[in-house]
């Protein structure tokens, strides 16, 4: 009886490359305000899925959109400054 084996090494959870690098962790930390603002916007959308949005829901959505846009703008400006481009 012949055995079937893979041509590649087994992928394990203990491989060195499975952990994020310091640069990747720094990038996540830099993008965290955008991630949190997007989560807030997503929460606002989820809250209105099963009902007609009230005026309060509409305000919450507008605020969440503005925060998400402001966070993205800040990240873009930060990236442009780091790249040496003047805004």
C-alpha positions in Angstrom: 0.0 0.0 0.0 1.4 3.4 -1.0 1.0 6.4 1.3 -0.1 9.8 0.1 2.0 12.6 1.5 2.1 16.3 0.8 4.9 18.0 -1.1 5.1 20.9 1.3 6.0 21.1 5.0 3.2 21.0 7.4 1.8 24.3 8.5 1.7 24.6 12.2 0.6 27.3 14.7 4.1 27.5 16.1 5.8 28.7 12.9 7.9 31.9 13.3 6.0 33.8 10.6 2.6 33.5 12.2 3.1 36.3 14.7 2.8 39.9 13.4 6.0 41.9 13.1 6.7 45.1 15.0 6.1 47.1 11.8 2.7 45.4 11.4 1.7 46.1 15.0 2.8 49.7 14.5 0.6 50.0 11.4 -2.4 48.5 13.3 -1.8 51.0 16.1 -1.7 53.8 13.6 -4.9 52.7 12.0 -6.8 52.0 15.2 -8.8 55.3 15.2 -10.1 54.4 11.7 -10.9 50.9 12.8 -12.8 52.0 15.9 -14.7 54.7 13.9 -15.6 52.1 11.3 -16.9 49.8 14.0 -19.0 52.6 15.4 -20.5 53.2 12.0 -21.1 49.5 11.6 -22.9 49.4 15.0 -25.1 52.3 13.9 -26.0 50.5 10.7 -26.7 47.3 12.6 -29.0 49.1 15.0 -31.2 50.2 12.2 -31.4 46.9 10.2 -34.7 45.6 11.7 -36.6 48.9 12.0 -37.2 52.2 10.2 -34.5 54.6 11.5 -35.8 57.2 13.9 -34.4 60.8 13.9 -32.1 59.7 16.7 -30.8 56.8 14.6 -30.3 59.1 11.6 -28.2 61.5 13.8 -26.2 58.6 15.2 -25.5 57.4 11.6 -24.4 60.9 10.5 -22.2 61.4 13.5 -20.6 57.9 12.9 -20.0 58.7 9.2 -18.4 62.1 10.1 -16.1 60.4 12.7 -15.1 57.7 10.2 -14.3 60.3 7.5 -12.4 62.4 10.0 -10.4 59.5 11.2 -9.6 58.5 7.6 -8.6 62.1 6.8 -6.3 62.2 9.8 -4.7 58.9 8.8 -4.3 60.2 5.2 -2.7 63.4 6.4 -0.4 61.5 8.8 0.6 59.2 5.9 1.3 62.1 3.6 3.4 63.9 6.3 5.4 60.7 6.9 6.0 60.4 3.1 7.2 64.0 3.0 4.2 65.3 0.9 2.8 68.6 2.0 -1.0 68.6 2.3 
